[in-house]
Structures are given as structure tokens and as C-alpha cells.
Amino acid sequence: MKIEAKDFRVREGDKVNLDKWPTKVDPVYKSKGQYKSLLEEHVAKLSEMQQLHYASNRHAILLILQATDAAGKDGAIRHVMSGVNPQGCRVYSFKQPTAAELEHDFLWRTTADLPERGRIAIFNRSYYEEVLVVRVHRDILENEAIPDAPHHDKKVWRERYRSINDFERHLDVNGTHIVKIFLHLSKDEQRKRLLDRIDDPKKNWKFSDADLKERKFWDDYAKAYEECLSATSTSEAPWYVVPADDKENARLIVSQILLDTLEGLAMSYPKTDAKREIELQAFRKALTK
């Protein structure tokens, strides 16, 4: 089975109903051994493409990962990006905004971490938290001191979607290509993974009381994600809804989407002009004496 990224892409203008998007599909691998082989193949290709991306220095890649707790964001980053040169890739995690960050607009704190040309940046959660967790927990919005926000919250989300779309369009025009992944996990699979974190002493550190508290808002988050995906999946910055109940399959899908993005760019190694070629031959002559 070949992975087709388009099968997971939210088309611009589509209204998303997550109940109709699968959390599990037929795996592209037939055994654990084949999974490891396919992942190694993807990782090797990503390493090769990332080197070309770094050398050409024409584009930037921003990979955004969003999901509910225990969906596998950290694992996807660790496995998929295992072969990428750390000099050309950075991972950023965005937690609860600081007091200083709350004094600025909601896009401000992530802007400084946008990738440079030739680089890849991964946002483990992102500015999308501002239309997800902030929408579920309205008290956060009140702390942001947005004028009239508590009384006109529908307008707030509508305006934030527009700000995000305009922001991402601006980035795209200026060479930053955005890939947005939503790891779509079922509620039952999340329960199993949270129980595993409790039952396995080596995973106890992963369990947070907050995970259980947030689980109570499952339906609220589903609604927030549906509206967000519907409003902000564009031709310039599409969302991909990746089935996440099978961690291994999800990693293969994510890596293929990223590979497709890199391979779709017009990249080449810098060419050496005639003058530089003469200089290099002179240097070679000196080194071989």
C-alpha cells in the first residue's frame, strides 16, 4: 500500500466532521520488521532532502503538530526526524503563555522561532492553541485582555482564523512552506495510552493529572478542532488529518507528507561559476603538491 498524502489532506473550503475521519486505517506495513525498514527508508530520504534544502538555501519549512494528549507528537518527532542534521532543524514546544507574552498579540511569541531559509522548524503545539485550548477554556481569553472578547467570542475566533490565514499566506509568499499535521486519536485509544503510562513504571513520568482533567473536555476540543481545521486549511498551508491510533503507521504517514513537501520544492545545489572553478582548481593543485 502506497501512502497518498492527498488522502489525509483537508481541502480548502471543506467542513470537517471528525467522526467521519478515521483514527485508524489499514497499515502500510505488514510486520514490525517491514515498518522499521520503511521508516529507515523515509529517514534516509529525509536526511538527503534536508541536506539539499540546507544547501540550496531558498526555502524554509515549518512543520506544525497538533493533537490531543497522548496522540504521539513527541514520538513522531523523535522517529521521523532521527536522521536529520540538528544544525538544520529545531523543535519548539509552546506551553502556557508567560506574563510578558500575554502583553502582545497571540501570534507574537511564535514569530521569533520561525525557520530561516534552508532550515526546518517543528512546532510541537503552536499558535493554533489560541483557537483550541483558549476556546475550550474561556478564562484564558479573559486573561489576554482582548477588547470585548468575553462578550463577542464568536467574533474573536473568526478574526483569529483570518489573522492566521493572512499570516500563513504571508509566510508562503516569502518562501516558508507550512505543513500542518493533526494526529487524530480516538478517545478509547487515549484511555489505553494513559493507563499504560500509569501501569508502566518507565512511563510514569509521562502521566500528568492535567491529561485526565483535559479528557473531560473531549467533545469541546473536538468541536474546536473541527472549526479550526475547516477555517484554516488552505492551498498555501493545508491541514492533514493523520489517523493516530496506530503510532507506527502515523509516523510513516507523517514522514511521507514531509517528504512530498520537500520533493515538491524547486531545489538544487549551488552551481559553481567559471571564475570560482578556476580558484578551486588552484586550491586543489596547492593541496596535492
C-alpha positions as a Markdown table, in Angstrom:
| # | Residue | x | y | z |
|---|---|---|---|---|
| 1 | Met | 0.0 | 0.0 | 0.0 |
| 2 | Lys | 1.4 | 3.4 | -1.1 |
| 3 | Ile | 0.9 | 6.4 | 1.2 |
| 4 | Glu | -1.0 | 9.1 | -0.7 |
| 5 | Ala | -0.8 | 12.4 | 1.2 |
| 6 | Lys | -3.9 | 13.7 | -0.5 |
| 7 | Asp | -6.0 | 11.1 | 1.2 |
| 8 | Phe | -5.4 | 12.8 | 4.5 |
| 9 | Arg | -5.5 | 16.4 | 3.3 |
| 10 | Val | -8.3 | 18.8 | 4.3 |
| 11 | Arg | -9.3 | 20.6 | 1.1 |
| 12 | Glu | -9.8 | 24.3 | 1.3 |
| 13 | Gly | -13.5 | 25.1 | 2.0 |
| 14 | Asp | -14.3 | 21.6 | 3.3 |
| 15 | Lys | -16.3 | 21.5 | 6.5 |
| 16 | Val | -14.6 | 18.9 | 8.8 |
| 17 | Asn | -16.6 | 16.4 | 10.8 |
| 18 | Leu | -14.0 | 14.4 | 12.8 |
| 19 | Asp | -16.5 | 11.5 | 13.3 |
| 20 | Lys | -16.1 | 10.9 | 9.5 |
| 21 | Trp | -12.3 | 10.9 | 9.6 |
| 22 | Pro | -10.8 | 7.6 | 10.7 |
| 23 | Thr | -8.4 | 7.3 | 13.6 |
| 24 | Lys | -7.1 | 4.0 | 12.2 |
| 25 | Val | -6.6 | 2.8 | 8.7 |
| 26 | Asp | -5.0 | -0.3 | 7.1 |
| 27 | Pro | -1.3 | -0.1 | 7.9 |
| 28 | Val | 1.2 | 0.3 | 5.1 |
| 29 | Tyr | 3.4 | -2.3 | 6.7 |
| 30 | Lys | 2.8 | -6.0 | 7.2 |
| 31 | Ser | 5.2 | -6.6 | 10.1 |
| 32 | Lys | 7.3 | -4.8 | 12.6 |
| 33 | Gly | 10.3 | -5.6 | 10.5 |
| 34 | Gln | 8.8 | -4.0 | 7.4 |
| 35 | Tyr | 7.8 | -1.0 | 9.5 |
| 36 | Lys | 11.3 | -0.4 | 10.6 |
| 37 | Ser | 12.6 | -0.9 | 7.1 |
| 38 | Leu | 10.1 | 1.6 | 5.6 |
| 39 | Leu | 10.8 | 4.1 | 8.4 |
| 40 | Glu | 14.6 | 3.8 | 7.8 |
| 41 | Glu | 14.0 | 4.4 | 4.1 |
| 42 | His | 12.0 | 7.5 | 4.8 |
| 43 | Val | 14.5 | 8.8 | 7.3 |
| 44 | Ala | 17.3 | 8.3 | 4.9 |
| 45 | Lys | 15.4 | 10.2 | 2.1 |
| 46 | Leu | 14.6 | 13.0 | 4.6 |
| 47 | Ser | 18.2 | 13.3 | 5.5 |
| 48 | Glu | 19.2 | 13.6 | 1.9 |
| 49 | Met | 16.5 | 16.1 | 1.1 |
| 50 | Gln | 17.3 | 18.1 | 4.2 |
| 51 | Gln | 20.9 | 18.4 | 3.1 |
| 52 | Leu | 19.8 | 19.7 | -0.3 |
| 53 | His | 17.3 | 22.0 | 1.4 |
| 54 | Tyr | 20.1 | 23.4 | 3.6 |
| 55 | Ala | 22.5 | 23.8 | 0.7 |
| 56 | Ser | 20.0 | 25.5 | -1.7 |
| 57 | Asn | 19.1 | 28.0 | 1.0 |
| 58 | Arg | 16.0 | 29.1 | -0.9 |
| 59 | His | 13.1 | 27.9 | 1.2 |
| 60 | Ala | 12.1 | 27.3 | 4.8 |
| 61 | Ile | 9.9 | 24.5 | 6.2 |
| 62 | Leu | 7.5 | 24.9 | 9.2 |
| 63 | Leu | 6.0 | 21.7 | 10.4 |
| 64 | Ile | 3.1 | 22.1 | 12.9 |
| 65 | Leu | 2.0 | 19.2 | 15.0 |
| 66 | Gln | -1.3 | 19.5 | 16.9 |
| 67 | Ala | -3.1 | 16.7 | 18.8 |
| 68 | Thr | -4.9 | 15.8 | 22.0 |
| 69 | Asp | -2.8 | 14.4 | 24.8 |
| 70 | Ala | -1.0 | 11.0 | 24.2 |
| 71 | Ala | -1.5 | 11.2 | 20.5 |
| 72 | Gly | 2.2 | 10.7 | 19.7 |
| 73 | Lys | 3.6 | 14.1 | 18.8 |
| 74 | Asp | 6.8 | 13.6 | 20.6 |
| 75 | Gly | 7.3 | 10.0 | 19.2 |
| 76 | Ala | 6.6 | 11.2 | 15.7 |
| 77 | Ile | 9.2 | 13.9 | 16.0 |
| 78 | Arg | 11.8 | 11.6 | 17.6 |
| 79 | His | 11.4 | 8.8 | 15.0 |
| 80 | Val | 10.7 | 10.7 | 11.8 |
| 81 | Met | 13.4 | 13.3 | 12.3 |
| 82 | Ser | 16.0 | 11.0 | 13.7 |
| 83 | Gly | 18.3 | 11.2 | 10.7 |
| 84 | Val | 18.0 | 15.0 | 10.1 |
| 85 | Asn | 21.1 | 17.1 | 10.9 |
| 86 | Pro | 20.4 | 19.0 | 14.1 |
| 87 | Gln | 22.1 | 22.1 | 12.6 |
| 88 | Gly | 19.3 | 22.5 | 10.1 |
| 89 | Cys | 16.3 | 21.6 | 12.3 |
| 90 | Arg | 14.9 | 22.9 | 15.5 |
| 91 | Val | 11.9 | 21.8 | 17.6 |
| 92 | Tyr | 9.9 | 24.3 | 19.7 |
| 93 | Ser | 7.2 | 23.5 | 22.3 |
| 94 | Phe | 4.8 | 26.2 | 23.3 |
| 95 | Lys | 3.3 | 25.9 | 26.8 |
| 96 | Gln | 1.1 | 28.3 | 28.7 |
| 97 | Pro | 1.9 | 31.9 | 27.7 |
| 98 | Thr | 4.1 | 33.9 | 30.1 |
| 99 | Ala | 3.0 | 37.3 | 31.5 |
| 100 | Ala | 5.2 | 39.1 | 29.0 |
| 101 | Glu | 3.8 | 37.1 | 26.1 |
| 102 | Leu | 0.2 | 37.9 | 27.2 |
| 103 | Glu | 1.1 | 41.6 | 26.7 |
| 104 | His | 1.4 | 41.0 | 22.9 |
| 105 | Asp | -0.9 | 39.7 | 20.2 |
| 106 | Phe | -1.4 | 36.0 | 20.0 |
| 107 | Leu | 0.9 | 35.4 | 17.1 |
| 108 | Trp | 3.8 | 37.3 | 18.6 |
| 109 | Arg | 5.5 | 34.7 | 20.7 |
| 110 | Thr | 5.9 | 32.1 | 17.9 |
| 111 | Thr | 7.2 | 34.6 | 15.3 |
| 112 | Ala | 10.8 | 34.7 | 16.7 |
| 113 | Asp | 11.0 | 30.9 | 16.2 |
| 114 | Leu | 10.1 | 30.8 | 12.6 |
| 115 | Pro | 12.7 | 28.9 | 10.5 |
| 116 | Glu | 15.3 | 30.6 | 8.4 |
| 117 | Arg | 15.9 | 29.8 | 4.8 |
| 118 | Gly | 17.4 | 26.4 | 4.5 |
| 119 | Arg | 16.1 | 25.3 | 7.9 |
| 120 | Ile | 13.2 | 23.2 | 9.2 |
| 121 | Ala | 11.3 | 24.2 | 12.3 |
| 122 | Ile | 8.9 | 21.9 | 14.1 |
| 123 | Phe | 6.2 | 23.5 | 16.3 |
| 124 | Asn | 5.1 | 20.9 | 18.9 |
| 125 | Arg | 1.8 | 22.8 | 19.5 |
| 126 | Ser | 1.7 | 26.3 | 18.1 |
| 127 | Tyr | -0.2 | 29.5 | 17.7 |
| 128 | Tyr | -3.2 | 27.2 | 17.0 |
| 129 | Glu | -3.5 | 26.7 | 20.7 |
| 130 | Glu | -5.1 | 30.2 | 20.7 |
| 131 | Val | -8.1 | 28.8 | 18.8 |
| 132 | Leu | -8.2 | 25.5 | 20.6 |
| 133 | Val | -7.3 | 25.4 | 24.3 |
| 134 | Val | -8.2 | 29.1 | 24.6 |
| 135 | Arg | -11.6 | 28.4 | 23.1 |
| 136 | Val | -12.2 | 25.5 | 25.4 |
| 137 | His | -11.1 | 27.4 | 28.5 |
| 138 | Arg | -12.6 | 30.8 | 28.1 |
| 139 | Asp | -11.0 | 32.2 | 31.3 |
| 140 | Ile | -7.7 | 32.2 | 29.4 |
| 141 | Leu | -9.2 | 34.5 | 26.8 |
| 142 | Glu | -10.2 | 36.9 | 29.6 |
| 143 | Asn | -6.6 | 37.0 | 30.8 |
| 144 | Glu | -5.5 | 38.0 | 27.4 |
| 145 | Ala | -7.4 | 41.3 | 27.8 |
| 146 | Ile | -8.8 | 41.3 | 24.3 |
| 147 | Pro | -11.3 | 44.2 | 23.9 |
| 148 | Asp | -14.9 | 42.9 | 24.3 |
| 149 | Ala | -13.7 | 39.3 | 23.9 |
| 150 | Pro | -15.8 | 37.7 | 26.7 |
| 151 | His | -19.0 | 39.1 | 25.1 |
| 152 | His | -18.1 | 38.6 | 21.5 |
| 153 | Asp | -16.1 | 35.4 | 21.5 |
| 154 | Lys | -17.5 | 34.1 | 18.1 |
| 155 | Lys | -16.1 | 37.2 | 16.5 |
| 156 | Val | -12.7 | 36.6 | 18.3 |
| 157 | Trp | -12.4 | 33.1 | 16.7 |
| 158 | Arg | -13.4 | 34.3 | 13.3 |
| 159 | Glu | -10.9 | 37.2 | 13.5 |
| 160 | Arg | -8.2 | 34.8 | 14.7 |
| 161 | Tyr | -8.8 | 32.4 | 11.9 |
| 162 | Arg | -8.4 | 35.3 | 9.4 |
| 163 | Ser | -5.2 | 36.5 | 11.1 |
| 164 | Ile | -3.8 | 33.0 | 10.9 |
| 165 | Asn | -4.7 | 32.6 | 7.3 |
| 166 | Asp | -3.2 | 36.0 | 6.4 |
| 167 | Phe | -0.1 | 35.3 | 8.4 |
| 168 | Glu | 0.5 | 31.9 | 6.8 |
| 169 | Arg | -0.2 | 33.3 | 3.3 |
| 170 | His | 2.5 | 36.0 | 4.0 |
| 171 | Leu | 4.9 | 33.3 | 5.1 |
| 172 | Asp | 4.2 | 31.2 | 2.0 |
| 173 | Val | 4.7 | 34.1 | -0.4 |
| 174 | Asn | 8.1 | 34.8 | 1.3 |
| 175 | Gly | 9.3 | 31.2 | 1.0 |
| 176 | Thr | 8.2 | 29.5 | 4.2 |
| 177 | His | 6.3 | 26.3 | 3.4 |
| 178 | Ile | 3.9 | 25.2 | 6.1 |
| 179 | Val | 2.8 | 21.6 | 6.7 |
| 180 | Lys | 0.2 | 21.2 | 9.4 |
| 181 | Ile | -0.5 | 17.8 | 10.9 |
| 182 | Phe | -3.4 | 16.9 | 13.2 |
| 183 | Leu | -2.8 | 13.5 | 14.8 |
| 184 | His | -6.4 | 12.1 | 15.1 |
| 185 | Leu | -6.6 | 9.9 | 18.1 |
| 186 | Ser | -9.7 | 8.1 | 19.3 |
| 187 | Lys | -10.9 | 8.6 | 22.9 |
| 188 | Asp | -10.6 | 4.9 | 23.7 |
| 189 | Glu | -7.0 | 4.7 | 22.4 |
| 190 | Gln | -6.1 | 7.7 | 24.5 |
| 191 | Arg | -7.6 | 5.9 | 27.6 |
| 192 | Lys | -5.4 | 2.9 | 26.8 |
| 193 | Arg | -2.3 | 5.0 | 26.5 |
| 194 | Leu | -2.9 | 7.0 | 29.7 |
| 195 | Leu | -3.5 | 3.7 | 31.5 |
| 196 | Asp | -0.2 | 2.4 | 30.1 |
| 197 | Arg | 1.6 | 5.5 | 31.5 |
| 198 | Ile | 0.2 | 4.6 | 34.9 |
| 199 | Asp | 0.9 | 0.9 | 34.7 |
| 200 | Asp | 4.4 | 1.0 | 33.3 |
| 201 | Pro | 6.9 | 2.4 | 35.8 |
| 202 | Lys | 9.2 | 3.6 | 33.0 |
| 203 | Lys | 6.3 | 5.8 | 31.7 |
| 204 | Asn | 5.0 | 7.2 | 35.0 |
| 205 | Trp | 6.9 | 10.4 | 34.3 |
| 206 | Lys | 4.8 | 10.9 | 31.2 |
| 207 | Phe | 1.5 | 10.9 | 33.1 |
| 208 | Ser | 0.1 | 14.3 | 34.2 |
| 209 | Asp | -3.0 | 15.0 | 36.2 |
| 210 | Ala | -3.8 | 17.6 | 33.6 |
| 211 | Asp | -4.2 | 14.9 | 31.0 |
| 212 | Leu | -7.1 | 13.5 | 32.9 |
| 213 | Lys | -8.7 | 16.9 | 33.5 |
| 214 | Glu | -8.5 | 17.8 | 29.8 |
| 215 | Arg | -10.0 | 14.5 | 28.8 |
| 216 | Lys | -13.3 | 15.7 | 30.4 |
| 217 | Phe | -13.4 | 18.4 | 27.7 |
| 218 | Trp | -13.1 | 15.8 | 24.8 |
| 219 | Asp | -16.2 | 16.9 | 23.0 |
| 220 | Asp | -15.4 | 20.6 | 23.4 |
| 221 | Tyr | -11.9 | 20.0 | 21.9 |
| 222 | Ala | -13.4 | 18.0 | 19.0 |
| 223 | Lys | -15.7 | 20.9 | 18.1 |
| 224 | Ala | -12.8 | 23.4 | 18.4 |
| 225 | Tyr | -10.6 | 21.3 | 16.1 |
| 226 | Glu | -13.4 | 20.8 | 13.6 |
| 227 | Glu | -14.0 | 24.5 | 13.2 |
| 228 | Cys | -10.2 | 25.3 | 13.2 |
| 229 | Leu | -9.4 | 22.7 | 10.5 |
| 230 | Ser | -12.3 | 23.9 | 8.4 |
| 231 | Ala | -11.4 | 27.5 | 8.6 |
| 232 | Thr | -7.6 | 27.3 | 8.3 |
| 233 | Ser | -6.8 | 24.6 | 5.8 |
| 234 | Thr | -5.8 | 26.5 | 2.7 |
| 235 | Ser | -4.0 | 25.7 | -0.5 |
| 236 | Glu | -0.9 | 27.5 | 0.8 |
| 237 | Ala | -1.0 | 25.9 | 4.3 |
| 238 | Pro | -3.1 | 22.7 | 4.3 |
| 239 | Trp | -4.0 | 20.5 | 7.2 |
| 240 | Tyr | -3.5 | 16.8 | 7.2 |
| 241 | Val | -5.7 | 14.7 | 9.5 |
| 242 | Val | -3.4 | 11.7 | 10.2 |
| 243 | Pro | -5.0 | 8.6 | 11.9 |
| 244 | Ala | -3.1 | 8.2 | 15.1 |
| 245 | Asp | -4.4 | 5.0 | 16.8 |
| 246 | Asp | -1.5 | 3.1 | 15.2 |
| 247 | Lys | 1.6 | 5.0 | 16.2 |
| 248 | Glu | 3.9 | 3.3 | 13.6 |
| 249 | Asn | 1.5 | 3.9 | 10.7 |
| 250 | Ala | 1.1 | 7.5 | 11.8 |
| 251 | Arg | 4.9 | 8.0 | 11.7 |
| 252 | Leu | 5.1 | 6.6 | 8.2 |
| 253 | Ile | 2.3 | 8.9 | 7.0 |
| 254 | Val | 3.8 | 12.0 | 8.6 |
| 255 | Ser | 7.3 | 11.3 | 7.1 |
| 256 | Gln | 5.7 | 10.7 | 3.7 |
| 257 | Ile | 3.9 | 14.1 | 3.9 |
| 258 | Leu | 7.1 | 15.8 | 4.8 |
| 259 | Leu | 9.0 | 14.1 | 2.1 |
| 260 | Asp | 6.3 | 15.1 | -0.5 |
| 261 | Thr | 6.6 | 18.7 | 0.6 |
| 262 | Leu | 10.4 | 18.7 | 0.3 |
| 263 | Glu | 10.4 | 16.9 | -3.1 |
| 264 | Gly | 7.8 | 19.4 | -4.4 |
| 265 | Leu | 10.2 | 22.3 | -4.0 |
| 266 | Ala | 12.5 | 23.5 | -6.8 |
| 267 | Met | 15.8 | 22.9 | -5.1 |
| 268 | Ser | 19.3 | 22.3 | -6.4 |
| 269 | Tyr | 22.8 | 22.5 | -5.1 |
| 270 | Pro | 24.5 | 25.9 | -5.7 |
| 271 | Lys | 26.3 | 25.9 | -9.1 |
| 272 | Thr | 30.0 | 26.9 | -9.4 |
| 273 | Asp | 30.7 | 29.6 | -11.9 |
| 274 | Ala | 33.8 | 29.6 | -14.2 |
| 275 | Lys | 35.8 | 32.1 | -12.0 |
| 276 | Arg | 35.2 | 30.0 | -8.9 |
| 277 | Glu | 36.1 | 26.8 | -10.7 |
| 278 | Ile | 39.5 | 28.2 | -11.6 |
| 279 | Glu | 40.0 | 29.2 | -8.0 |
| 280 | Leu | 39.0 | 25.7 | -6.8 |
| 281 | Gln | 41.4 | 24.1 | -9.2 |
| 282 | Ala | 44.2 | 26.3 | -7.9 |
| 283 | Phe | 43.4 | 25.3 | -4.4 |
| 284 | Arg | 43.3 | 21.6 | -5.4 |
| 285 | Lys | 46.7 | 22.0 | -7.0 |
| 286 | Ala | 48.1 | 23.5 | -3.8 |
| 287 | Leu | 46.6 | 20.7 | -1.7 |
| 288 | Thr | 48.1 | 17.9 | -3.9 |
| 289 | Lys | 51.6 | 19.2 | -4.0 |
